[in-house]
């Protein structure tokens, strides 16, 4: 079983914000894989299950809020008896330029509290992560930046980024993380007002 976790915060006020990049990508994956999310009170998450390439695939959007994402993820892995190494976590990264992707097969949290919560809860770092660059605004506080809704232009451009990130996850499912790293690391969707 492959478990694909998108990180974000539940609630209308957080939709279309940089911090919900992970949610946006797994939403795109649900469309491509023709499955629907259902609320799981048992795991405090929204979950979609499907079969792809003869393997069970679980899409997960924790509803525990970003900084406690690991609570939902660890419970799901334990219940499903899924290996940590078969998990892909999709998240925002303020240290990457907006529109850039970075895929890694393991590593530290890099200061991302949602990712840190997962690492602590599952007891390891040996899982794939797909980081989506959201950049930083020099004149704004980081918390304000990640929770500020996108403008119309940025929203349209970020849809391209989310689609590209979904392509990367699909590549991991069909092939492996090394192929996805070779193909997608270094790609950047250009934002005209930033270049």
PEQUIMO-V443338 format. One record per residue. RES is the residue in three letters. SS is DSSP state (H for helix, E for strand, C for the rest). D_CENTER is the distance of its C-alpha to the mean C-alpha in Angstrom with 1 decimal. Layout:
res: (RES RES)
ss: (SS SS)
d_center: (D_CENTER D_CENTER)
This chain:
res: (UNK UNK UNK UNK UNK UNK UNK UNK UNK UNK UNK UNK UNK UNK UNK UNK UNK UNK UNK UNK UNK UNK UNK UNK UNK UNK UNK UNK UNK UNK UNK UNK UNK UNK UNK UNK UNK UNK UNK UNK UNK UNK UNK UNK UNK UNK UNK UNK UNK UNK UNK UNK UNK UNK UNK UNK UNK UNK UNK UNK UNK UNK UNK UNK UNK UNK UNK UNK UNK UNK UNK UNK UNK UNK UNK UNK UNK UNK UNK UNK UNK UNK UNK UNK UNK UNK UNK UNK UNK UNK UNK UNK UNK UNK UNK UNK UNK UNK UNK UNK UNK UNK UNK UNK UNK UNK UNK UNK UNK UNK UNK UNK UNK UNK UNK UNK UNK UNK UNK UNK UNK UNK UNK UNK UNK UNK UNK UNK UNK UNK UNK UNK UNK UNK UNK UNK UNK UNK UNK UNK UNK UNK UNK UNK UNK UNK UNK UNK UNK UNK UNK UNK UNK UNK UNK UNK UNK UNK UNK UNK UNK UNK UNK UNK UNK UNK UNK UNK UNK UNK UNK UNK UNK UNK UNK UNK UNK UNK UNK UNK UNK UNK UNK UNK UNK UNK UNK UNK UNK UNK UNK UNK UNK UNK UNK)
ss: (C E E E E E C C C C C H H H C C E H H H H H H H H H H H H H H H C C C C C E E E C C C C E E E E E E E E C C E E E E E E E E C C C H H H H H H H H H H H H H H H C C C H H H E E E E E E E C C C C C C E E E E E C C C C C C C C H H H H H H H H H H C C C C C E E E E E E C C C C C C C C H H H H H H C E C C H H H H H H H H H H H H H H H H H H H H H H H C C H H H H H H H H C C C E C C C H H H C)
d_center: (17.6 14.0 11.4 7.9 5.9 3.5 4.9 7.8 11.6 13.8 16.7 18.0 18.5 14.8 14.1 13.9 13.2 11.2 9.7 8.1 6.2 2.9 6.2 7.8 6.3 6.9 10.0 11.0 10.8 12.9 15.4 15.7 16.1 18.4 17.3 17.0 15.3 17.9 18.1 18.8 20.9 21.5 17.9 17.1 14.1 13.7 13.9 14.6 16.5 17.9 19.8 18.9 21.2 23.0 20.2 18.6 14.9 13.3 10.3 9.5 8.9 10.8 13.6 14.8 13.5 11.2 13.9 14.7 11.5 13.3 16.1 14.5 12.6 15.9 18.0 16.3 16.5 20.1 21.1 19.8 21.2 18.1 18.1 15.6 15.8 14.6 11.1 8.0 5.1 1.9 3.6 6.8 9.9 13.3 15.2 14.3 16.2 14.9 13.9 13.6 11.2 11.5 11.0 12.6 13.9 14.4 15.4 15.5 13.2 14.7 15.4 12.0 13.2 10.2 9.7 13.5 13.9 12.2 14.4 17.4 17.1 16.7 19.1 17.7 15.4 15.9 12.6 10.5 7.6 6.4 7.0 7.7 11.2 12.3 15.7 18.1 21.2 24.2 26.1 23.4 22.2 18.6 18.0 19.8 17.8 14.2 15.7 18.0 17.5 17.4 20.8 21.7 21.6 18.3 16.8 18.3 17.2 13.5 13.7 14.8 12.0 9.4 12.0 12.3 8.7 9.4 12.7 11.3 9.6 13.0 14.9 13.6 14.7 18.0 18.8 17.1 14.9 18.0 18.5 15.0 15.6 19.0 18.1 15.1 15.4 17.6 16.9 16.8 17.2 20.2 20.6 24.4 25.0 23.4 25.1)
